[in-house]
Amino acid sequence: MNILIIENFWLGGRKIRLTEKLLLNTFSILPTLFARQLAAITPKKYSVEVVDERYNTINFDENYDIVLINFNLSSVPRAYELTDIFRKKGIPVVLSGWYPSIMSEEAKEHADSVLIGRNEVNWLDLLNDFEKDKLKPFYGPKDYDKSLKIPPTNVELPGIVLTGAIEATRGCPYKCEFCPEANTIGGSQYFTRPVDDVINELKSIPQKTIIFYDNSLTINAEYSKNLFRKMIGLNKKFFCNGNIDKLAEDEELVRLSKEAGCVSWLVGFESVSQKTIDKIGKSTNKVEKYFKAVENIHKNKMAVIGSFIFGFDTDTKDVFNETLKMIKDLRIDLADFCILTPFPGTPLYDRLDKEGRLFEKNWSKYTMRNVVFKPKNFTPEELIDGVKKMYIEFYSTKNTIIRIFRSLKLGIYPFFLLLARNAIANMNSKFLYVSQTKK
């Protein structure tokens, strides 16, 4: 049986330039983790091809027996367009991902079957039923328990892939109001893989650079410490996500991550206002601990990538200047600035919908780069302009040069990470925000 697995991400019709593709291949992932996991556990008797449209072209003339399309919210139009193409050719299509899991009835109208949730066991059941010509309309989700293991990702992918991917833990118990991952089906159920399984997979991954796709490697600090200890000597470099509380309080965890090969921590600061943090339910964040967390990471010669969101009801027009000032004082190395987006399935979406504040339900706009609701304390245009200002100020030539030279003391890997990510941010910010303000 010939199987095609497609990872689809909507880029607004934009083509990735050669230089950007090279940087993304070097410092990020080609296709996302879920596609790799499905391909990795597919029985070897099948032929499996994994394609990410950002980087590869789909061969519509190939004789596939079944196609699975995994996609995010903003990719809905393109995903449905692809299903139409394949189904017109008589090829059955399965849809999976966060959006089909939330809107499974709608997704089924466009496909032969819907794979719900992140439980990959459903994929094996689906393939078995398909061979017997007994494909069901929906699969899953199954409850997580100790018998269900996070699958490996070590599959061969088309093209040059310089960064490997792995998942040691799954789920996030904190369920922040705006977070689609923790609020989706099974997303708040947290569990871990056996450390030895993770180590064996790391050894089998040919790439030296790895990204941990875990929501956070600080949720279970003792587990992560054990993992990091066993990673020492593997000669891997990796990037991972973490929360303020443990990064500020647990110096041993931070030190061991460096010894294991960590290059940078991505930290969801979200806001510099404790009032906002409390409102959204991010219990791991205390603004007073931001400085200690950054200090611990820098002391161990790793970079800090900060994520910030704008548009909360507690935000005022001062939030942009206040955030820029704190970022400068914190000496954060890289930053992502996003517009608050009420994804379906989250408490935020339900609340804003009930309040009549959603004015856009074209899912292709739900990219965290557009305003799709009525902010409380500014107009949509003011919110976009504010986030645009954040990018212009933070990634100005002067500030970028200062950060890049400052990163030299962190070592060669953080230096090249900052060099590449700053280049990508400069290219993307021009497209994502400047173009939106044109009338």
Long-range contacts (C-beta under 8 A, 24 or more apart in sequence): 1-45, 1-46, 1-47, 1-65, 1-66, 1-127, 1-131, 2-46, 2-47, 2-49, 2-62, 2-63, 2-64, 2-65, 3-42, 3-46, 3-47, 3-48, 3-49, 3-64, 3-65, 3-66, 3-67, 3-68, 3-127, 4-48, 4-49, 4-51, 4-58, 4-62, 4-64, 4-66, 4-67, 4-68, 5-35, 5-38, 5-39, 5-48, 5-49, 5-50, 5-51, 5-67, 5-68, 5-70, 6-35, 6-51, 6-52, 6-53, 6-58, 6-67, 6-68, 6-69, 6-70, 6-82, 7-31, 7-32, 7-34, 7-35, 7-50, 7-51, 7-52, 7-53, 7-70, 7-71, 8-52, 8-53, 8-69, 8-70, 8-71, 8-72, 8-75, 8-78, 8-79, 8-82, 9-52, 9-53, 9-54, 9-71, 9-72, 9-74, 9-75, 10-72, 10-74, 10-75, 10-76, 10-77, 10-78, 10-364, 10-367, 11-54, 12-364, 12-367, 14-431, 16-54, 16-55, 17-427, 19-423, 19-427, 20-424, 20-427, 21-55, 23-420, 23-423, 23-424, 24-55, 24-424, 25-55, 25-159, 25-160, 25-161, 25-162, 25-163, 26-162, 26-163, 26-420, 27-163, 27-209, 27-417, 27-420, 27-421, 27-424, 28-163, 28-211, 29-161, 29-163, 29-165, 29-211, 30-54, 30-55, 30-157, 30-159, 30-161, 30-163, 31-157, 32-70, 32-165, 32-213, 33-153, 33-165, 33-166, 33-167, 33-213, 34-70, 34-96, 34-97, 34-118, 35-70, 36-153, 36-154, 36-155, 36-157, 36-165, 37-120, 37-150, 37-151, 37-152, 37-153, 37-167, 38-68, 38-70, 38-96, 38-120, 38-123, 39-155, 40-151, 40-152, 40-153, 40-154, 40-155, 41-120, 41-123, 41-124, 41-151, 41-152, 42-123, 42-124, 42-127, 43-124, 43-127, 46-127, 48-155, 49-158, 50-155, 50-157, 50-158, 51-158, 53-78, 55-159, 56-158, 56-159, 58-82, 60-85, 60-86, 60-89, 64-91, 65-91, 65-92, 66-91, 66-92, 66-93, 66-94, 66-127, 66-130, 67-91, 67-92, 67-93, 67-94, 68-93, 68-94, 68-95, 68-96, 68-115, 68-123, 69-93, 69-94, 69-95, 69-96, 69-97, 69-111, 70-95, 70-96, 70-97, 71-95, 71-97, 71-99, 71-100, 72-97, 72-98, 72-99, 73-98, 73-99, 73-180, 73-343, 73-344, 73-363, 73-366, 74-363, 74-364, 74-365, 74-366, 74-367, 75-99, 75-364, 76-363, 76-364, 77-363, 77-364, 79-110, 80-110, 83-110, 83-111, 84-110, 87-111, 87-112, 92-130, 92-135, 94-126, 98-180, 98-181, 98-184, 98-345, 99-344, 99-363, 101-141, 101-184, 101-185, 102-184, 102-185, 102-344, 102-345, 103-344, 104-138, 108-137, 108-138, 112-137, 113-137, 113-138, 113-139, 114-138, 114-139, 115-139, 115-140, 116-140, 116-141, 116-185, 117-141, 117-142, 117-184, 117-185, 117-186, 118-170, 118-186, 118-187, 119-144, 119-148, 119-186, 120-151, 121-148, 141-185, 141-186, 143-186, 144-170, 144-171, 144-186, 144-189, 144-191, 146-191, 149-193, 149-197, 150-193, 152-201, 152-204, 153-201, 153-205, 154-201, 154-204, 154-205, 161-207, 162-207, 162-209, 163-207, 163-209, 163-210, 163-211, 164-205, 164-206, 164-207, 164-209, 164-210, 164-211, 165-210, 165-211, 165-213, 166-198, 166-201, 166-202, 166-205, 166-210, 166-211, 166-212, 166-213, 167-193, 167-212, 167-213, 167-214, 168-192, 168-193, 168-195, 168-198, 168-212, 168-214, 168-217, 168-223, 168-224, 168-227, 169-193, 169-214, 169-215, 169-217, 169-219, 169-220, 169-223, 170-214, 170-215, 171-215, 172-215, 172-216, 172-219, 173-219, 174-281, 174-282, 174-283, 174-284, 175-281, 176-270, 176-280, 176-281, 176-282, 177-279, 177-280, 177-281, 177-346, 177-347, 177-348, 177-351, 178-280, 178-309, 178-340, 178-341, 178-342, 178-343, 178-346, 178-348, 179-346, 180-343, 180-345, 180-346, 181-215, 182-215, 183-345, 183-346, 183-347, 184-345, 190-219, 190-220, 192-220, 192-223, 195-223, 195-226, 195-227, 195-230, 196-230, 198-227, 199-227, 199-230, 199-231, 199-234, 202-231, 202-234, 202-236, 203-234, 208-235, 208-236, 208-237, 209-236, 209-237, 209-238, 209-263, 210-236, 210-237, 210-238, 210-239, 211-238, 211-239, 211-240, 212-238, 212-239, 212-240, 212-241, 214-240, 214-241, 215-241, 216-241, 216-242, 216-243, 217-241, 217-242, 217-257, 218-242, 218-243, 218-245, 218-246, 218-247, 218-250, 218-253, 218-284, 219-243, 221-246, 221-250, 221-253, 224-253, 224-256, 224-257, 225-252, 225-253, 225-256, 227-260, 228-253, 228-256, 228-257, 228-259, 228-260, 228-262, 229-256, 229-260, 231-260, 231-261, 232-256, 232-259, 232-260, 232-261, 234-260, 234-261, 235-261, 236-260, 236-261, 237-261, 237-262, 237-263, 237-413, 238-262, 238-263, 239-263, 239-264, 239-265, 239-266, 239-417, 240-265, 240-266, 241-265, 241-266, 241-267, 241-268, 242-266, 242-267, 243-267, 243-268, 243-284, 243-285, 244-269, 244-284, 244-285, 244-286, 244-289, 244-290, 244-293, 245-284, 245-285, 245-286, 245-289, 246-284, 247-293, 247-296, 247-297, 248-286, 248-289, 248-290, 248-292, 248-293, 248-296, 249-289, 249-292, 251-296, 254-296, 254-297, 254-299, 254-300, 254-302, 255-300, 257-300, 257-302, 258-300, 258-301, 258-302, 262-302, 263-302, 263-303, 263-413, 263-414, 263-417, 264-302, 264-303, 264-304, 264-305, 264-333, 264-334, 264-414, 264-417, 265-297, 265-302, 265-303, 265-304, 265-305, 266-305, 266-307, 267-293, 267-304, 267-305, 267-306, 267-307, 268-307, 269-306, 269-307, 269-308, 270-307, 270-308, 270-309, 271-308, 271-309, 271-312, 271-314, 271-315, 271-319, 271-323, 272-308, 272-319, 272-322, 272-323, 272-326, 273-314, 273-315, 273-319, 273-322, 275-314, 276-312, 276-314, 276-315, 279-312, 279-313, 279-314, 280-312, 290-326, 290-330, 291-329, 291-330, 294-330, 294-331, 294-332, 298-331, 298-410, 301-409, 301-410, 301-411, 301-414, 302-410, 302-414, 303-333, 303-334, 303-407, 303-410, 303-414, 303-417, 303-418, 304-330, 304-332, 304-333, 304-334, 305-332, 305-333, 305-334, 305-335, 305-336, 305-421, 306-330, 306-332, 306-334, 306-335, 306-336, 307-335, 307-336, 307-338, 308-335, 308-336, 308-337, 308-338, 308-390, 309-338, 309-339, 309-340, 309-368, 310-337, 310-338, 310-339, 310-340, 310-383, 310-386, 310-387, 310-390, 311-339, 311-340, 311-371, 311-373, 311-375, 311-383, 312-340, 313-375, 313-376, 313-377, 315-375, 315-376, 315-377, 315-378, 316-377, 316-378, 317-377, 317-378, 317-382, 317-386, 319-386, 320-386, 320-387, 320-389, 320-390, 323-390, 324-390, 324-393, 324-394, 327-394, 331-406, 333-403, 333-406, 333-407, 333-410, 333-414, 333-418, 334-403, 334-417, 334-418, 334-421, 334-422, 334-425, 335-390, 335-394, 337-387, 337-390, 337-391, 337-394, 338-368, 338-369, 338-387, 339-368, 339-369, 339-370, 339-371, 339-383, 339-384, 339-387, 340-368, 340-373, 340-375, 341-366, 341-367, 341-368, 341-370, 341-372, 342-372, 342-373, 369-432, 369-433, 369-436, 370-436, 381-437, 384-433, 384-436, 384-437, 385-437, 387-433, 388-429, 388-433, 388-434, 388-436, 388-437, 391-425, 391-429, 391-433, 392-429, 395-422, 395-425, 395-426, 395-429, 400-426
